[in-house]
Structure formats: structure tokens, C-alpha cells
């Protein structure tokens, strides 16, 4: 698959869906190797201290419910350990 237009496609999808979080494109796989990315999309939920508290791989319709719950927990200052 030609990934040269991936940033444009991702930006378009993000705008269409109304996403307002940071989307990163890692063509060089620097972050992927550093953080152990195992699939796309890979979502990292980072607490206010900069620590990864949750990581999920993939997305299916309905996953947004769990995603919102994890984000709410982090915004309340909740940590997993």
C-alpha cells in the first residue's frame, strides 16, 4: 500500500468524524518501536503526569464507549498503577 498520502487521508477522516485529539503518523516507526505498537490504530491514553495508563489496539464500532470511560478516568486523575 502506498502510504505517501496517508497523512492527508487521516486528516480528512479526522475532520469528517470531528475528532479533536492528536493523531500521529509514524512512517519511520520510531514511536512504534519505542512504544511497542502492534497494530493500527493504536491508542495510548496518557495521564496528566505523562505516563501511559492504557493502550488499546484496533477499533470496532462501539469501542468509543470504553475509550470515553478511560479518558474520563484519566481526566479525574485516576491511574491504573
C-alpha positions, -999 to 999 in steps of 0.1 A, spaced: 0 0 0 13 34 -9 15 54 23 26 87 7 -9 102 10 -17 87 44 -14 120 64 -39 136 40 -63 107 43 -60 106 81 -65 144 84 -96 142 62 -111 113 82 -104 131 114 -121 163 103 -151 144 89 -156 125 121 -150 155 143 -120 141 162 -103 167 183 -74 147 197 -39 144 185 -33 120 157 2 110 149 16 94 118 48 74 123 61 65 89 96 59 102 82 36 130 103 55 157 74 57 182 61 24 170 93 6 180 97 27 212 62 20 225 56 -14 211 29 -5 186 14 -38 174 -13 -26 150 -32 3 135 -48 22 150 -30 20 183 -44 43 210 -24 54 240 -41 71 270 -17 93 288 -23 107 323 -15 142 334 20 132 345 28 119 311 26 82 320 8 58 296 -21 43 316 -40 24 289 -32 12 254 -56 -3 230 -51 -18 195 -77 -16 167 -111 -2 167 -146 -15 162 -179 3 164 -189 6 200 -153 8 213 -158 46 217 -178 39 249 -148 23 266 -125 49 251 -146 77 267 -146 59 300 -108 56 300 -105 93 291 -129 103 319 -110 83 344 -77 100 334 -93 134 335 -105 128 370 -69 119 379 -74 82 380 -44 59 374 -40 22 369 -8 18 388 
